[in-house]
């Protein structure tokens, strides 16, 4: 399975971005998909995850109410809608997938995308 993350860019504080994570190689409709991020000089951290059906979603406390994760299994794509961005959201965002239930632990994910840079200016 290959994951391709896209949609990052340079925006001003308060703006919105939608990241996409597209899988190829096989269907990921039965997998949990998550987004992580890594800011300069910091460890990679969990942002959000969504189980295979899309019914259950999970978020880190720092993005609740601003970010929304979703998926379209017909397109083999997951999304991260990011609203009200702040400079603290500046990071490389990675999508990951695992063939099990949700997890906030990076090591539990089997596949990773290459990352997409999000930069928020003040």
N, C-alpha and C positions, 0 to 999 in steps of 0.2 A: 504494500500500500504506500502510495506517495501522497503527501499532503502539501498543498500549495496555499500559502497564506498571501493575501493581497489586500489592498485598500488603505494602507497607511499613507501618511503624508504630513505636511507641515500646515498647521492650523493655528488660529488665535484662540486664546482662552474663551470659553463659552461656546465654541463651535461644536459640531458633531462630525463623526466619521462612522462609516460602517465597514468593518473588516469582514472578509470572506475567507473561508477555508474549504478548498475543494479537494476531494479525494479522487484518486485514480488508481487503477490496478485491480480494485475490487470494490464491491459495495460496502459502505460503512453504515448501512441503515440499522444494523443491530448493535452498533458500538456507541459507547459514550464518547462525546467530544468535549474538549475543554480548551480554554484559552489561559495562557500564562503570560507573564510579562517580566522583562528584566530591564531595570533602569541602570544607567551608568554607575558602576561602583557598588551595585547592590546585587543580592541574590535573586534568582528567578522566583517569582511568586505566583500563586494561583489567583486567577481572576474570576472565572465562571466555568460552569460545566452544564451539560444537558444530556439526559439519557436518550436512549435510542428512539423512544416514542415521541420525545419532545415535550412530554407532559410535565416532567420534573426538571426544574432548573435550580442551580445553586450559585451563590455569589459570595465573593469576598466582601467583608463589611465595608471596605472603602469604596466599593462601586455600587452598592445597593441604591436603587432609585435613579441611577444615572445610566447604567449599562444594562443591555438586554441581550441575552443569548437566544438564538433560535436556529432551526435547521429545516432544510428541505431535502428529504431523503430521495425524492425523485431526481434531484439535481446533484446528489452526493455532495452537498454543500452545507456548511454551517456558517452562521453569521454572528458578529458581535457589534451591536449598535451601541455607539458610545456618544452620549450627550453631555452637555455642560462640562466639557473637557477643561482641565486645569493643567498648569505646567507640571504638577506632580504626576500627571498621567504619562509624561514623556518616557518612552521605553520602547524596546523591541518587543513586539507581541508575537507569541508563538501559539499555533494551534497543535493539539495533540489528540490522539485517539487511543481507546483501549477497548478490549472485547469483554467488558464486564460493567458492573455498576459504577456509579460516580465515585470519584476520589479526588482529594486535593493534593495527593502526593505525586510529585513528578515522576518518581521511579516506577509508579504503577502504570504509566502510559507506555504503550508499545511503539507508537509511531508519532513522529514529530514533523511539522513543517519547518521551513527555513527561516521564518520570522519576517515580520514587516515592521518598519520603523514608523513610530508615531511621535511627532514632535509638536508640542503645544507651546506657543510663545505667549508671553504675558503682555 
